[in-house]
Amino acid sequence: MRLWVVFLAAFASACARGSAGTDAASAPSTTLPIVAGDYPAFGHAPDFSWVSGRIVRSSPAGECTFVQFSTHRGEPWGGRIVIDAAADDVALFPSGDMVVVTGSLDDRALSACGEPALKIRTIQEH
């Protein structure tokens, strides 16, 4: 029991030092919106009114931004969808970031990336 208390005290002091140390200065200046609610890590609504997954940029220049919502066979568009939003809004989220996106889908119109796109209402970290 005594060993557990010593470990817990050491862990707590390390956390306190880390949050007040030099690492705090290197944190991004912009606070990204964080989603509240019960969304899976990867998934989508049946009508694609929301999509959750990982931000993926096209190569080599990153001109298209996708949300990878699944890696399972048989998913629409290979399990990823183009997101159509202001470049400034999307640029806040680095490639690989987990997000929840809400919006509307018009799968009849192709985006500049050659695929249907989700017109974004909100994008938040997940």
N, C-alpha and C positions, 0 to 999 in steps of 0.2 A: 504494500500500500504506500509506504514511504517513497519508494522508487517512482511510483505513478505520480505522486504529488510533485516530486522534483522535476520529472519530465514535463508535466503540465505547466509548471512555473517557467521552465526554460523556454518552452514553446511560446507561451504568452508574451514573454519579454522579447523574443526574436520577432514576433509579429508586430509588436509595438515599435521596435526599432526600425523595421523594414518600412512601415508606413510613414514614418517621420523622417527617414533618411534621404539620401540624395536621389533615390529612385522616384520619389514624389515629384521632383522637378522635371523628370523626363516624361511624365505622363502627358498624353495628348491634351491640348487645350480645349478641344471641342468635346462636349459630352454628348454621346450618341443616345438617341431615344431607345429605351429598353421596353420590350413588349411585356405586358402583364396578361396572364390568361393561360389556358391549358392548350398548348400547341405541341405536337410531336416534334422531335428534332428534324425529321424529314417527313413531308407529306403535303397534302393539298385538299381543299374542299372539292366536292364533286363538280362544282361549277367554276372552280379556280378563283373564287372570291378571296381566298387566302392561300398562300404557298409558304411553306417553311423549308429551309435547307441552307446550303452553303453557297456563298457568292463565288462565281467562277468567271474569270475574264478570258476572252478569246485571245489566241496567240496569233501573231507575235506582238501586235500593238495594243491589244486590249480594247478594240473598238466596240465589241459587243459584250454586254454583261448579262449573265445568266444566273438563275437560282437553280442549283442541282437539288431536286426534291426527292429523287429516288435513284437507286442503282439496280432495281429489279427489271428484268425483261418484261416487255409488253406495256411499259408505261408510255403515255403520249410523249412525243418529241424526245425520246431517249431518256426520259427522266429529268429533263432540264427545260427551262423556259426563259426566253429573253425577257428582260424587264425594261419597260419603256418609262423612263423618268428623266428629270432634269439631270444633266451631267454632274452638276455640283452636288445634288442630293446623293447620287450613287457613289461619287468619289469619296465620300466620307467613310464608306464601308470598304475595308481592304479585302482583297481576294482571300478566300478561305474563311471569312467571317460568317457566323451562323446568324440568319435573319428570319424574320417573318414579314412577308409582304402582303398587303391587301390591295385589291384593285379589281379591274374588270378585264375579261378576255374577249377578244374578237378574233376567233380563229379563222375567219374568212379573209382577213387582211394580213399580208406578210409584212414583217418589219424590215428595216434596212439590213438586218442580219439574215434575211431569207427565211424566217420562221415566224409563226404566230407569236405575238408578244402580250405580256400582261401590262396593261396601262396602270401605273402605280398611283394609289391614293396615299398609302403610308408604307414606310420601310423602317423596321426597327430591329435592333440586336435581339438575339434569342439566346 
